């Protein structure tokens, strides 16, 4: 049961972090201090990751533990250091990364290049035994689960309806008879009785983080599955917005969102072509929508276009809602990027004019009540799944129209596809560990050549098998599961992980696998 909390208005805090010049020949940009008067913190290129964390995110740890929603997101031009600030440099998380530890942080030995997100998680683990975490990416205005090996598409639920994502409004039809001052009858009206403060992700895989090793494993998956490509301005440019959400169900139902936005870019400067140019246009469009929302909020306009993009729907509560929000503007001191840097700073200035509400989201349920509530919901979800399986809504192989030999061959191809896909992920992790390890040049060259040879083979097998399976599916041998069944399976796994995070024995609760769908296999297939 929630108790009504007192709300206080707070402004979004804005920090500006400059990255060092790429080379000594670049001309340094001088920014007039009067153009940065609303920026709360200004971090120079000489300040390290620990100082950045302490300036930007340290205070939010206590707020989140006390039950407040918190959000930290990075905004800036591509290549300006957003991913570095939030996570760390490329290949920061791999099987042997803790061997390179050279800093003691919160009694954990870590590499000193780790960014804000891992430091937030480790700071929380000093106060609580475990944390629930989800990771999604917004790519081409659609939401995908980074923790799912097939990057399952997930939906967003919230107030009202959207052409992009179906939501459910909360309405009440008034049946009482009403009359105006002259006694004239007023017909019943449909009125909104409750307006939700945010849109919620439904179906994202929840992972429980109990240790630094769980954190490394979580981030290894995020790094391996997030879309990134190279262009003129950035060797590894993120082509999607990455949204990581932390929660502590045993304490309260507040959330801590950390968002690494894809970089804005001028296609003429980045040299993006074809598919990359389409990605760049989509990124720029979603960031433009974000800018419009910020402008509307800063000016106090009654309508804010949250529903114009998936990104702004996810950030609704963080922008003008009940949340303590911090924006990190990343920029370069390179004079050649003057326009992009000033544009980013102006965005930060507008963010500082946005007023949020500070209110606790604590739940008055004690631990045992929450456990019982979760178990009851899990039983209901499992019953729904059983009913849908009996109705054939779980999909699968067509056992009626195809002989056993054909069905067996199709299943074997599916199994081989999943096995080779796993091999691809494992080899990529080995390559990351190799690239970050201390190994002599001769040994590095030999091992790298062997791993890349294996990777080429495994990727070719994945592509070939994907083509075979897709062609087989068009014959009718496979039926996709219904979206309702997929959502129920996702919820089952989410509840199982929630019980695990509250130290319940979940060994007898099955981790359900979401069946492969035609749409998922077709995504990115070029064969």
Beta strands, then each sheet from edge to edge (+ up, - down):
strand 1: 8-11
strand 2: 13-19
strand 3: 41-43
strand 4: 70-76
strand 5: 103-105
strand 6: 108-110
strand 7: 131-139
strand 8: 142-145
strand 9: 155-157
strand 10: 171-173
strand 11: 178-179
strand 12: 185-186
strand 13: 190-192
strand 14: 200-202
strand 15: 207-209
strand 16: 228-231
strand 17: 234-238
strand 18: 241-247
strand 19: 255-260
strand 20: 324-332
strand 21: 355-358
strand 22: 396-397
strand 23: 478-479
sheet 1: 1+ 21-
sheet 2: 3+ 2+ 20+ 4+ 19+ 18- 7+ 8-
sheet 3: 3+ 2+ 20+ 4+ 19+ 18- 7+ 15-
sheet 4: 5+ 6-
sheet 5: 9+ 14-
sheet 6: 10+ 13-
sheet 7: 11+ 12-
sheet 8: 16+ 17-
sheet 9: 22+ 23-
end
